[in-house]
Amino acid sequence: MNLNEYEKNVDLLNRWARAYYTLDNPIASDEEYDMLYEKVVEFEKENPDRINPNSPTRRVGGVVLEGFSKAKHLKKMWSMEDIFSGSELDDWIKRIKKTIDTFTFYCEPKFDGASLDLTYENGKLKQAITRGDGEIGEDITQNAKTIGSIPLEIDYKELIGISGEVVIKKSDFVLINKEREKEGKALFANPRNAAAGSLRQLDTKITAKRKLMFYPWGIGQNSLKYNLLSDIMDFIYKLGFLKPPYRKITNQRDEVIAFYEKLTKIRDDIPMMLDGMAIKVDELIYEEELGYTVKYPKWMVAFKFPAVEKVTKIKDIIVQVGRTGVLTPVAILVPVNIDGAIIERATLHNFDEIQRKDIEINDAVIIIRSGDVIPKVTKVLIDRRDGTQRKIPRPTVCPVCGSEVLDEGILIKCQNLSCSARVVNSIIHYASRKCMNIDGLGDKIVELLYEKKILKGIEDLYKLKLSDLLGLEGFKEKKSKNLIDSIEKSKTVQLHKFINALGIEHIGEVAAIKLADNFKENWFNISYEKIMEVDGFGEEIAKSLEEFVRVNRDKILNLMKILNILMPEKIVTIDSIFTGKTIVLTGTMSQSRSEITQFLQHYGAKVTKSVSKKTDFLVYGKEPGSNLEKAKKLGVAVMSEEEIFSALR
């Protein structure tokens, strides 16, 4: 892998991670992600001075969604390093033995679900936070209280954090998808996806119906005096939490392998989905001694299960449109039995993969199933072709609405704001806090109004009347009037918020501000060449904007007639030591990044995202990470957040 390939792979992994963690709409299998991730790790080991600061190896977890309030973990929630073989297990053991001579293995099944961090104080459940980025997650306390296996009160009065996995039984997952299919809703990709989606419901009644289960696997903040993790977990189980069906505590490497092989054989008999086995050092005293990498604790790993392979044939290809407009090809297979499950479909992820693997209709293929309900095609058996095969064309129009699509190579996306496959998500994004900030228009309300055919697109928001809302479930006069008032209030909006609200691929808050600042009310009439001239804009943004405007021009014009859009004023700068200087922000700040960026721009600074030789100052907050180390190596001036504010105020 050369540097160019590495950068492309980092970008691809980040897209997959966002789809997996943020959008609940996976576009890559776990196996595909893991394989590419390992290649990136190998490159970074060999080229430590070329590590991209945005590499997924620098981060833990994913990104926080809007819709729930943010909450900070009392103690960081870490990811686990993945291993896939006995030799990799031996390598991990050798690394540990460089620091400590002897230790005990604590082994248990690794449930495939959604991580959750619980905080108890004075014996009562105080807060439940999703993993988020490991430090800040979503507060879903009310939803957690609907999960029967999470005690609302425990017989322990000190402050304690209990981390674990929210899962759903495979049998319950099947029933949920059958119900969603009857209702015409998109199916969950797998039980993990269903668990994560259920936790994020704004309506707690829906979460309560989903029969979620919580299995603890560790503790966070605590003042317990135990010396062993196994003893702590026994204490946790006695407080009323679920205990895993199997676990193994041993100081023998061969017994670890034997336990892994046992779990591999019986995993399909376990009601919940497993994706491997967690292995941890049992002696707690060694945790700080062994320490952490940027992403992982050195004292635990996840030994992932192998995939199960079978040969079958592709009968046809259908194209599904996800809630964000992404077109995903799905192979319809000659049914095949894999470990008791009849497999009739396999994801092909994207059309680039079809081309790369040279997949055709009527091909014999090898498919694997490793925890995913929808398996994936790993290989085409080209030598079995008999002349009946047919090429699979890349779609040029959306199969749902017929609109022209945006083809970016890896992703093909419908940009039509009125496409029924994506209209609900478009309205939810449009109404969100960083966009039009329509208070009271949450996900469930948008879904209800769309289902009742009251909303068919964004423009319909401004046609809503009290009479449309009164009589709907949960809507009385006060709530209805508040929503109408909030929509009316949103009509006066800054231009960059309106651009951001449209949900244009690759154009978020920062890019929207640049478009507004550079082109004002003419932002949607600019040429491809002019877009490319904007600092930080590239082909992806230019192509996406051009395509979006071509498909949605009439809708944009209609909305701009309805709204009172405030054009940006030129930023008035004050001469300072930072005038004309390039500044990078890193770490957790006391204010939002956008507020600090605006403050620094007021003093003539240019704020960018990554450290380079051209950077003049690096401003750091709490836990700054690799950018601080890179700045010091390059000789960039470094200042704390407090120092920069005191220098300017």
C-alpha positions in Angstrom: 0.0 0.0 0.0 1.5 3.4 -1.0 0.6 6.7 0.6 -2.1 7.6 -1.9 -3.8 4.2 -1.4 -3.5 4.6 2.4 -5.2 8.1 2.3 -8.1 6.6 0.1 -8.5 3.7 2.5 -8.6 6.0 5.5 -11.4 8.0 3.8 -13.3 4.8 2.9 -13.0 3.4 6.5 -14.3 6.7 7.8 -17.3 6.6 5.5 -18.1 3.1 6.5 -17.7 3.9 10.2 -20.1 6.9 9.8 -22.7 4.7 8.1 -22.2 2.0 10.8 -22.1 4.1 13.9 -24.0 7.4 13.0 -26.5 6.6 10.4 -27.5 3.0 11.5 -27.3 2.2 7.8 -24.2 -0.1 7.3 -22.6 0.0 3.8 -19.8 -2.5 4.6 -19.7 -5.8 6.4 -17.7 -6.3 9.6 -15.3 -8.6 7.8 -14.7 -6.1 5.0 -14.1 -3.3 7.5 -11.7 -5.4 9.6 -9.6 -6.5 6.6 -9.1 -3.0 5.4 -8.6 -1.7 8.9 -5.7 -4.2 9.4 -4.1 -3.0 6.2 -4.2 0.6 7.4 -2.8 -0.5 10.8 0.1 -2.2 9.0 0.9 0.8 6.9 0.9 3.1 10.0 3.2 0.7 11.9 5.7 1.0 9.0 5.2 4.7 8.4 4.5 6.3 11.9 5.4 9.8 10.6 2.7 9.6 7.8 -0.3 8.8 9.9 -3.4 10.7 8.9 -4.8 12.5 12.0 -8.3 11.5 10.8 -7.4 7.8 10.6 -10.0 5.6 12.4 -7.0 4.1 14.3 -6.8 7.5 16.1 -10.3 7.5 17.2 -12.6 5.5 19.4 -16.1 4.7 18.2 -18.1 7.0 16.1 -19.9 10.4 16.1 -22.7 11.8 18.4 -26.1 12.2 16.7 -28.4 15.1 17.1 -31.8 14.4 18.7 -30.5 13.4 22.2 -28.6 15.7 24.5 -24.9 15.1 24.8 -23.4 13.7 28.0 -19.8 13.1 29.1 -18.7 9.7 30.3 -17.3 9.7 33.9 -14.5 7.5 32.6 -13.5 6.9 28.9 -15.1 4.0 27.1 -12.4 2.2 25.1 -12.7 0.0 22.0 -11.0 -3.4 21.9 -8.2 -4.4 19.6 -9.3 -7.2 17.2 -7.3 -10.4 16.7 -8.2 -13.2 14.3 -5.9 -16.2 15.0 -3.9 -18.1 17.6 -0.7 -16.5 16.3 -2.1 -13.0 16.9 -3.1 -14.1 20.4 0.5 -15.2 21.0 1.7 -11.8 19.8 -0.6 -10.1 22.3 0.6 -12.4 25.1 4.2 -11.6 24.3 3.5 -7.9 24.4 2.0 -8.2 27.9 4.9 -10.4 29.1 7.4 -7.6 28.2 5.8 -5.7 31.2 4.5 -8.5 33.6 5.7 -12.0 34.1 2.5 -13.9 34.9 -1.2 -13.1 34.7 -4.6 -14.7 34.4 -6.9 -14.6 31.4 -10.5 -13.6 31.9 -12.6 -14.8 28.9 -16.2 -14.4 28.0 -18.4 -14.2 24.9 -18.3 -10.9 23.1 -21.9 -9.9 22.4 -22.7 -8.1 19.1 -24.8 -5.2 20.1 -24.6 -1.5 21.1 -22.4 -0.4 24.0 -23.9 1.5 26.9 -22.5 3.2 30.0 -24.7 3.3 33.1 -24.1 5.5 36.1 -25.5 4.7 39.6 -25.5 7.1 42.5 -27.0 6.5 45.9 -28.1 3.1 44.6 -30.3 4.6 41.8 -29.8 4.7 38.0 -28.7 8.2 37.4 -27.7 8.2 33.7 -27.3 6.0 30.7 -25.0 7.1 27.9 -24.2 5.5 24.5 -20.6 5.0 23.6 -20.5 8.0 21.2 -16.9 8.8 20.6 -15.8 7.2 23.8 -15.8 10.4 25.8 -19.1 12.0 24.9 -22.2 10.1 24.0 -26.0 10.4 23.9 -28.0 10.5 27.0 -30.7 7.8 26.5 -31.5 7.3 30.2 -35.3 7.2 29.7 -34.9 4.5 27.1 -32.5 2.5 29.3 -35.1 2.5 32.0 -37.4 0.5 29.7 -34.9 -2.4 29.5 -35.9 -5.0 32.1 -32.3 -6.3 32.7 -31.1 -2.9 33.7 -31.9 -2.5 37.5 -33.4 0.9 38.3 -32.0 0.5 41.8 -29.0 -1.5 43.2 -27.8 -2.4 46.7 -24.7 -0.3 46.5 -24.7 3.4 47.4 -21.3 4.6 46.1 -20.9 6.2 42.7 -20.3 3.5 40.1 -20.2 3.2 36.3 -21.2 -0.1 34.7 -20.5 -0.7 31.0 -22.0 -3.3 28.9 -23.7 -4.3 25.7 -27.4 -3.9 24.7 -28.4 -6.9 22.6 -31.6 -8.4 21.2 -32.4 -12.1 20.9 -32.1 -13.4 17.3 -35.7 -14.7 17.5 -37.0 -11.3 18.6 -35.0 -9.7 15.8 -36.8 -11.8 13.2 -40.2 -10.8 14.6 -39.2 -7.1 14.6 -38.2 -7.3 10.9 -41.4 -9.1 10.0 -43.4 -6.4 11.6 -41.4 -3.6 9.8 -41.8 -5.4 6.5 -45.6 -5.4 7.0 -45.5 -1.7 7.8 -43.4 -1.0 4.7 -40.4 0.2 6.8 -36.7 -0.5 6.0 -35.5 -3.7 7.6 -32.7 -3.7 10.2 -29.5 -5.2 8.8 -28.8 -7.4 11.8 -29.6 -7.7 15.6 -26.8 -5.2 16.5 -28.3 -2.7 14.1 -31.7 -3.3 15.6 -30.4 -2.8 19.2 -28.6 0.4 18.3 -31.7 1.7 16.4 -34.0 0.8 19.3 -31.8 2.7 21.8 -32.1 5.9 19.7 -35.9 5.9 19.6 -37.3 9.2 20.8 -40.5 7.4 21.7 -39.6 5.3 24.8 -42.7 3.1 24.1 -41.0 1.7 21.0 -37.8 1.0 22.9 -39.8 -0.9 25.5 -41.4 -3.1 22.9 -38.1 -4.2 21.4 -37.2 -6.7 24.3 -33.7 -5.4 24.6 -31.2 -7.0 27.0 -28.2 -5.6 28.8 -25.1 -7.7 29.5 -22.4 -5.9 31.6 -18.8 -6.4 30.6 -16.8 -3.9 32.7 -16.9 -1.0 35.1 -16.0 2.6 34.8 -15.8 5.1 37.7 -15.9 3.2 41.0 -14.3 2.9 44.5 -14.5 -0.9 44.8 -11.6 -2.6 46.5 -11.4 -5.9 44.5 -8.1 -7.1 43.0 -9.6 -9.2 40.2 -11.9 -8.3 37.3 -13.6 -11.7 37.8 -14.5 -10.7 41.4 -15.8 -7.3 40.4 -18.0 -8.9 37.7 -19.3 -11.4 40.3 -20.2 -8.5 42.5 -22.0 -6.8 39.5 -24.0 -9.9 38.8 -25.1 -10.1 42.4 -26.5 -6.6 42.0 -29.1 -8.0 39.6 -27.3 -7.8 36.2 -27.3 -10.6 33.6 -24.4 -13.0 33.7 -23.1 -14.3 30.4 -23.9 -17.9 29.6 -20.3 -19.0 29.6 -16.9 -17.6 30.9 -13.4 -18.9 31.5 -10.8 -17.8 34.0 -7.4 -19.5 33.4 -3.7 -18.9 33.3 -3.2 -21.4 30.4 -3.0 -20.2 26.8 -4.2 -23.5 25.5 -7.4 -23.3 27.7 -8.1 -19.9 26.1 -7.9 -21.5 22.6 -10.1 -24.4 23.7 -12.7 -22.0 25.1 -12.7 -20.0 21.9 -13.2 -23.1 19.9 -16.1 -24.1 22.1 -17.8 -20.8 21.6 -17.2 -21.0 17.9 -19.1 -24.4 17.8 -22.0 -23.4 20.0 -22.5 -19.7 19.0 -25.5 -20.4 16.9 -27.2 -22.1 19.8 -26.8 -19.0 22.0 -29.9 -16.8 21.7 -28.0 -13.6 21.3 -25.6 -12.8 18.4 -21.9 -13.2 19.2 -19.0 -11.9 17.1 -16.1 -13.3 19.1 -14.6 -13.7 22.5 -13.3 -11.0 24.8 -10.0 -11.7 26.5 -8.8 -9.5 29.4 -6.1 -9.6 32.0 -7.9 -10.5 35.2 -5.6 -8.8 37.7 -6.7 -5.1 37.9 -3.4 -3.9 39.3 -1.8 -4.5 35.9 -4.2 -2.3 33.9 -2.4 1.0 34.6 1.0 -0.8 34.4 0.2 -2.1 30.9 -1.5 1.2 29.9 -3.2 2.2 26.6 -2.5 2.9 23.0 -4.2 5.9 21.4 -7.3 3.7 20.8 -7.1 0.5 22.8 -6.3 -0.7 26.4 -3.3 -3.0 26.1 -4.8 -5.4 28.6 -7.7 -6.7 26.5 -8.4 -8.0 23.0 -11.4 -9.3 21.0 -10.8 -12.7 19.4 -13.2 -12.5 16.4 -15.0 -15.5 15.1 -14.2 -16.9 11.6 -16.7 -16.5 8.8 -18.8 -19.5 7.4 -18.5 -20.0 3.6 -20.9 -21.6 1.1 -21.1 -21.7 -2.7 -24.4 -20.6 -4.5 -25.5 -18.7 -7.6 -26.7 -15.1 -8.2 -30.2 -15.1 -9.7 -30.7 -11.4 -9.9 -29.6 -7.9 -8.6 -32.0 -5.5 -7.0 -31.1 -1.9 -6.0 -32.2 -0.6 -2.6 -32.3 3.1 -1.7 -31.4 3.8 1.9 -32.8 6.6 4.1 -29.8 8.9 3.2 -30.4 8.2 -0.6 -27.5 5.8 -1.0 -28.2 3.1 -3.7 -27.1 -0.3 -2.5 -27.0 -3.4 -4.8 -28.3 -6.6 -3.3 -27.8 -10.1 -4.8 -30.8 -12.4 -5.0 -29.3 -15.9 -4.5 -30.3 -19.5 -5.1 -31.2 -20.3 -1.5 -28.5 -22.0 0.5 -28.4 -23.3 4.1 -25.6 -21.9 6.3 -25.6 -23.3 9.8 -29.4 -23.7 9.8 -30.2 -20.3 8.3 -31.6 -20.2 4.8 -29.7 -17.5 2.9 -31.4 -15.9 -0.1 -29.7 -12.5 -0.3 -26.2 -11.1 0.0 -25.1 -7.5 0.1 -22.8 -6.3 -2.6 -22.2 -3.0 -0.8 -21.6 -0.8 -3.8 -21.2 -0.9 -7.6 -17.4 -0.4 -7.4 -17.2 -3.7 -5.6 -19.3 -5.3 -8.3 -16.8 -4.1 -10.9 -13.7 -4.9 -8.8 -14.9 -8.5 -8.2 -16.2 -8.8 -11.7 -19.6 -10.0 -10.5 -22.3 -10.8 -13.1 -25.9 -12.2 -12.9 -25.9 -16.0 -13.0 -22.4 -16.2 -11.5 -21.5 -19.0 -9.1 -20.1 -17.2 -6.0 -18.7 -17.9 -2.5 -20.6 -16.2 0.2 -19.8 -15.9 3.9 -21.9 -15.4 7.0 -20.2 -14.2 10.1 -22.8 -12.8 12.4 -24.5 -10.7 9.8 -28.1 -11.5 8.8 -27.3 -10.4 5.2 -24.1 -12.2 4.2 -21.6 -11.0 1.6 -20.1 -12.3 -1.6 -16.3 -12.9 -1.2 -15.4 -14.5 -4.5 -16.7 -15.1 -8.0 -16.0 -18.5 -9.5 -15.2 -17.3 -13.0 -14.2 -20.8 -14.2 -17.8 -21.9 -13.8 -19.3 -19.4 -16.2 -21.4 -21.0 -19.0 -22.3 -18.1 -21.2 -25.6 -17.3 -19.4 -24.0 -14.5 -17.3 -25.1 -10.9 -17.7 -23.3 -7.7 -16.8 -24.7 -5.5 -14.0 -25.0 -1.8 -15.2 -24.4 1.1 -12.9 -27.7 2.9 -12.3 -28.0 6.4 -13.7 -31.4 7.1 -12.2 -33.0 6.4 -8.8 -35.1 3.1 -8.9 -37.6 4.7 -6.6 -38.2 8.2 -8.0 -36.5 8.1 -11.4 -34.3 11.2 -10.6 -30.8 11.5 -11.9 -28.3 10.2 -9.3 -24.9 11.4 -8.0 -22.2 8.8 -9.0 -19.1 9.2 -6.9 -17.6 5.8 -7.7 -17.9 4.1 -4.3 -21.3 5.7 -3.5 -24.2 6.3 -5.9 -26.8 8.6 -4.3 -30.3 9.9 -5.0 -30.2 13.6 -4.4 -33.9 14.3 -4.9 -35.3 15.8 -1.7 -38.8 14.5 -2.6 -37.8 10.9 -3.2 -40.0 8.8 -1.0 -37.0 6.6 0.0 -35.2 9.6 1.6 -37.8 12.3 2.2 -38.4 11.6 5.9 -34.6 11.8 6.7 -34.4 15.0 4.6 -37.0 16.7 6.7 -35.5 15.5 10.0 -32.1 16.9 9.0 -33.7 20.1 7.7 -35.4 20.7 11.1 -32.4 19.8 13.3 -30.8 22.2 15.7 -27.7 23.1 13.5 -30.0 23.7 10.5 -33.4 25.3 10.7 -33.8 24.5 14.4 -37.6 23.8 14.3 -38.3 23.0 17.9 -40.8 20.2 18.5 -40.4 18.6 15.1 -38.6 15.3 16.1 -38.0 12.1 14.2 -41.2 10.4 15.3 -43.4 13.4 14.5 -41.9 13.7 11.0 -42.5 10.0 10.4 -46.1 10.4 11.6 -46.8 13.4 9.4 -45.3 11.6 6.4 -47.3 8.4 7.1 -50.5 10.5 7.2 -49.5 12.1 3.9 -49.5 15.6 5.5 -45.8 16.0 4.6 -44.6 14.9 1.3 -41.5 17.1 1.2 -39.8 20.0 2.9 -41.9 22.7 1.3 -45.0 21.1 2.9 -43.7 22.2 6.3 -44.7 25.8 5.5 -48.2 24.7 4.4 -49.0 23.1 7.8 -52.2 24.4 9.5 -53.5 23.8 13.0 -56.3 21.7 11.5 -53.7 19.3 10.0 -52.3 18.5 13.5 -55.3 18.6 15.8 -56.7 15.1 16.2 -53.4 13.3 15.5 -52.0 11.0 18.2 -50.3 13.2 20.9 -51.4 16.5 19.4 -53.5 18.8 21.4 -54.1 22.5 20.7 -51.0 23.8 22.7 -48.6 21.3 21.2 -50.0 22.0 17.7 -49.8 25.7 18.1 -46.2 25.5 19.4 -45.1 23.5 16.4 -46.7 25.9 13.9 -45.1 28.9 15.8 -41.7 27.1 15.6 -42.0 26.5 11.9 -43.0 30.2 11.4 -40.0 31.3 13.4 -37.7 29.2 11.3 -38.6 31.3 8.2 -36.0 33.9 9.2 -32.7 32.1 8.9 -29.0 32.7 8.1 -28.0 31.6 4.6 -25.4 29.1 5.8 -27.9 27.3 8.0 -30.4 27.0 5.1 -27.7 25.6 2.8 -26.6 23.1 5.6 -30.3 22.2 6.1 -30.7 21.0 2.5 -28.5 18.0 3.3 -26.2 18.2 0.2 -23.7 15.4 0.2 -20.2 16.5 1.4 -21.6 20.0 2.4 -21.9 20.3 6.1 -21.8 23.4 8.4 -18.3 24.6 7.5 -18.7 24.2 3.7 -22.1 25.9 3.9 -20.5 28.9 5.7 -17.9 29.1 2.9 -20.5 29.0 0.2 -22.6 31.7 1.9 -19.6 33.9 2.6 -18.2 33.6 -1.0 -21.4 33.7 -3.1 -24.2 35.1 -1.0 -27.7 34.6 -2.6 -26.0 33.4 -5.8 -24.6 30.3 -4.1 -26.6 27.8 -6.2 -25.9 29.5 -9.6 -22.1 29.2 -9.5 -20.1 27.2 -12.0 -18.1 24.1 -11.3 -14.9 26.1 -11.8 -15.9 28.8 -9.4 -16.7 26.2 -6.7 -13.3 24.6 -7.2 -11.7 28.0 -6.4 -13.0 28.1 -2.9 -10.3 27.3 -0.3 -10.7 23.7 0.9 -13.2 22.6 -1.8 -12.4 19.8 -4.2 -14.0 17.7 -6.9 -16.3 15.8 -4.6 -17.9 19.0 -3.2 -18.1 20.7 -6.7 -19.7 17.6 -8.3 -22.1 17.0 -5.5 -23.3 20.7 -5.4 -23.7 20.8 -9.2 -25.7 17.6 -9.2 -27.9 18.6 -6.2 -28.8 21.9 -7.8 -29.6 20.3 -11.1 -32.0 17.9 -9.5 -33.5 20.3 -6.9 -33.4 23.8 -8.4 -37.1 24.4 -8.4 -37.4 23.2 -4.7 -34.5 25.5 -3.7 -36.1 28.5 -5.5 -39.5 27.9 -3.9 -38.0 27.6 -0.4 -36.0 30.8 -0.9 -39.2 32.6 -1.8 -40.9 31.3 1.4 -38.0 32.1 3.7 -36.5 35.4 4.9 -32.8 34.4 4.3 -30.3 36.6 6.0 -27.1 37.2 3.9 -23.8 36.9 5.8 -22.1 40.1 6.8 -18.4 40.5 6.2 -16.4 39.5 9.2 -14.9 42.6 10.8 -11.4 41.7 11.9 -9.3 43.3 14.7 -5.6 43.4 14.3 -3.9 41.0 16.7 -0.9 38.7 17.0 -3.0 36.1 15.1 -3.9 38.3 12.1 -3.1 36.4 8.9 -1.9 33.3 10.9 -3.1 29.7 10.4 -4.4 28.1 13.6 -5.5 24.5 14.3 -7.7 23.5 17.2 -7.4 20.2 19.0 -8.9 18.5 22.0 -12.0 19.2 24.0 -12.8 22.9 24.4 -14.9 24.8 26.8 -17.0 26.1 23.9 -18.1 24.6 20.6 -15.5 24.6 17.8 -17.6 26.8 15.6 -17.8 29.5 18.4 -14.0 29.4 18.9 -13.4 29.5 15.2 -15.6 32.5 14.8 -13.9 34.2 17.7 -10.4 33.6 16.1 -11.6 34.8 12.7 -12.7 38.0 14.4 -9.0 38.5 15.2 -7.9 37.8 11.7 -6.9 34.2 12.0 -7.5 31.4 9.5 -8.6 28.2 11.2 -7.9 24.8 9.5 -8.3 21.2 10.6 -4.9 19.5 10.3 -1.4 20.4 11.4 1.3 21.0 8.8 4.5 23.1 8.3 2.2 26.0 7.3 0.5 26.0 10.7 1.4 29.0 12.8 -0.3 28.1 16.1 -1.9 25.0 17.6 -4.5 25.7 20.3 -5.3 22.8 22.5 -8.0 21.9 25.0 -8.4 18.8 27.2 -6.9 15.5 25.9 -5.5 16.9 22.6 -4.2 13.7 21.1 -1.8 13.3 18.2 -2.2 16.8 16.7 -0.3 18.2 19.7 2.6 15.7 19.3 2.8 16.5 15.6 2.8 20.2 16.2 5.7 19.9 18.6 7.7 17.8 16.2 7.2 20.4 13.4 8.1 23.2 15.7 4.6 24.8 15.6 3.9 27.3 18.4 1.5 25.7 21.0 -0.9 27.5 23.2 -3.7 26.3 25.6 -7.2 27.5 25.1 -6.9 29.6 28.3 -3.7 31.2 27.0 -5.1 32.2 23.7 -8.2 33.8 25.3 -6.1 35.7 27.8 -3.9 37.0 25.0 -6.8 38.4 23.1 -9.2 39.7 25.8 
